[in-house]
Amino acid sequence: MKIAAFGFRSIPPKEGSAGADKFALELYPRLVKHNIKVTAYNRIYDNRNERIKSFNGVDIVNLKTI
């Protein structure tokens, strides 16, 4: 099974992140442990230029926000 995940700011969450970010941080790595491929789509802001490719088994795709 494959899951495309979006609707949060970033994984791993940044300081001051909201509940959706923390929820994603807990849920997605747990799904990976059950052999589910998870791809998370992060938003990139001007002051957040980190380019992480994966985190705890979750594949990360960084997208620029307009």
SEVEXSE-40847 format. One record per residue (C-alpha): residue number from 1; residue in one letter; chain; x, y, z. Coordinates in Angstrom, 1 decimal, always signed. Example, Ala and Ser with C-alpha at 12.3 -4.5 7.8 and 13.67 -1.06 7.14 Angstrom:
2
i/aa/ch/X/Y/Z
1/A/A/+12.3/-4.5/+7.8
2/S/A/+13.7/-1.1/+7.1
END
This chain:
66
i/aa/ch/X/Y/Z
1/M/A/+0.0/+0.0/+0.0
2/K/A/+1.1/+3.6/-0.7
3/I/A/+0.0/+6.8/+0.9
4/A/A/+0.5/+10.3/-0.2
5/A/A/+0.3/+12.6/+2.8
6/F/A/-0.3/+16.4/+2.8
7/G/A/-2.2/+18.9/+4.9
8/F/A/+0.5/+19.8/+7.4
9/R/A/+3.5/+22.1/+7.3
10/S/A/+6.4/+19.9/+7.5
11/I/A/+7.9/+16.6/+8.8
12/P/A/+9.7/+16.9/+11.2
13/P/A/+7.6/+19.8/+12.6
14/K/A/+9.2/+23.1/+13.2
15/E/A/+9.1/+25.0/+16.5
16/G/A/+5.6/+26.3/+17.2
17/S/A/+4.0/+23.8/+14.9
18/A/A/+0.3/+23.0/+15.1
19/G/A/-1.5/+19.8/+16.1
20/A/A/-1.7/+18.5/+12.5
21/D/A/+2.1/+18.6/+12.2
22/K/A/+2.5/+16.7/+15.5
23/F/A/-0.1/+14.2/+14.5
24/A/A/+1.7/+13.5/+11.2
25/L/A/+5.0/+13.1/+13.1
26/E/A/+3.4/+10.3/+15.1
27/L/A/+1.2/+8.6/+12.5
28/Y/A/+3.4/+8.4/+9.4
29/P/A/+6.4/+6.6/+10.9
30/R/A/+4.0/+4.1/+12.5
31/L/A/+2.5/+3.3/+9.1
32/V/A/+6.0/+2.7/+7.7
33/K/A/+6.6/+0.2/+10.4
34/H/A/+3.6/-1.8/+9.0
35/N/A/+5.2/-1.9/+5.5
36/I/A/+3.2/+1.0/+4.1
37/K/A/+5.1/+3.4/+1.9
38/V/A/+4.4/+6.9/+2.9
39/T/A/+5.3/+10.0/+0.9
40/A/A/+4.8/+13.3/+2.7
41/Y/A/+4.6/+16.5/+0.8
42/N/A/+6.2/+19.4/+2.8
43/R/A/+5.6/+23.1/+2.2
44/I/A/+8.8/+25.2/+2.0
45/Y/A/+8.7/+28.8/+3.2
46/D/A/+11.3/+31.5/+2.5
47/N/A/+12.9/+31.0/+6.0
48/R/A/+12.6/+27.2/+6.0
49/N/A/+14.9/+25.9/+3.2
50/E/A/+15.7/+22.6/+4.7
51/R/A/+15.8/+19.8/+2.1
52/I/A/+15.2/+16.6/+3.9
53/K/A/+14.7/+13.6/+1.7
54/S/A/+13.3/+11.2/+4.4
55/F/A/+12.5/+11.1/+8.1
56/N/A/+12.0/+7.9/+10.1
57/G/A/+11.2/+6.0/+6.9
58/V/A/+8.8/+8.5/+5.5
59/D/A/+9.8/+9.8/+2.0
60/I/A/+9.8/+13.6/+1.9
61/V/A/+8.9/+15.7/-1.2
62/N/A/+9.5/+19.5/-0.6
63/L/A/+7.2/+21.9/-2.5
64/K/A/+7.7/+25.6/-2.7
65/T/A/+4.7/+27.7/-1.4
66/I/A/+3.6/+30.7/-3.5
END
